[in-house]
Amino acid sequence: MNRASQLPPLLPLLNLFLILSSLPNPSTAGTESFIYGGCSQLTYAPGSPFESNLNSLLTSLVNSATYSAFNKFTIYGSSQQDIVYGLYQCRGDLSMPDCADCVTQAVSQIGVFCSSTTGGALQLQGCLIKYDNTSFLGVEDKTVVLKKCGPPLGYDSDLMSRRDAVLDSLDNGGGLFRVGGSGEVQGMAQCVGDLNANQCQDCVTAAVGKLKSDCGAAAYGDMFLAKCYVRYSTGGDYSQAGSGSSSSHDQQGQTSKTLAIIIGMLAVVALIIIFVSFISRSLEKKGGGK
Ligand SMILES: *[C@@H]1O[C@H](CO)[C@@H](O)[C@H](O)[C@H]1NC(C)=O
């Protein structure tokens, strides 16, 4: 009796193991790892024309990402209510196959992340996708969506002046995608492709200013505004959110390895307990039979 009641709680543990182990390994999917997501509060009805328009929009994003780093779409329905606006933007240094993989991944995640909402955005390391039923295409938006500052570096005037120099070079550089570096200090800026040059410049300047004022002497900084982002890292082990430095990938790999080992051990323990309880029950039955 007691053993039988011990058994059921172990089964969910095994399910958990199966689900987690089927997740993609973050160390092999650097450009596809999650940064942020947001959803509107309003929802659409399942099976509505809006839903089918949204599905065609998401399909368009995936198809377009095989040949372009940016694209925007408007899907018109029979009524004004059913219009869906959407876009994607891949990081400027991604190859086309990587861009397509990233957008495919983002599209498959946003349906789960934003369940039946009329608007949603998902930023992965390598790409952003965004849709809404009100137009935001070509509109500059400097709302802070995600701010992340690393641990303070302590007083290191050389590192900080190089950090400022890298941020200034990003601010002064032209184009939608900008990279800069000085020694270990690396930075990048990316605008969403629906902005014109002036809007992009204005957005990058705002993000650089916010990084300097809000992240102070932080080891790394990420400033994601709605239509552009600026990120920097100063190298070293603390740059978890660093812009694709090899150290950040190694750390993610370590964490997922450790997690996999712990989960694996739990699963083995669970299997042993189930096995032992099965054996002892069948022994009990045998004993009872005689
Ligand atoms: C967006 O969808 C919501 C919920 O269905 C609706 O209330 C709102 O009027 C829609 N906005 C536009 C511009 O259609």
The ligand as a Gaussian input file, in Angstrom:
#p B3LYP/6-31G(d) Opt

LIG

0 1
 C       -7.216000      45.036000     -32.366000
 O       -7.875000      43.921000     -31.780000
 C       -8.622000      44.240000     -30.633000
 C       -9.195000      42.938000     -30.060000
 O       -9.910000      42.208000     -31.024000
 C       -9.719000      45.243000     -30.989000
 O      -10.419000      45.598000     -29.819000
 C       -9.084000      46.468000     -31.619000
 O      -10.103000      47.354000     -32.038000
 C       -8.239000      46.070000     -32.803000
 N       -7.589000      47.237000     -33.370000
 C       -7.691000      47.554000     -34.637000
 C       -6.985000      48.772000     -35.097000
 O       -8.344000      46.874000     -35.427000

